[in-house]
């Protein structure tokens, strides 16, 4: 663990700015099309897709 200033420096280094252009950063928010594309691209397993669509 680190202090807040270190956390902010790491955030700056990674350029993490939580204002994504799309709101599909979780299985609960992603559309079925996005979930299927993630599987097709090898970014998620078919089991993950089946679980998310249940």
Secondary structure, DSSP 8 states (H G I E B T S, - for coil): ---HHHHHHHHHHTT--S--SSS-SSTTTS-HHHHHHHHHTTSS-HHHHHHHH-
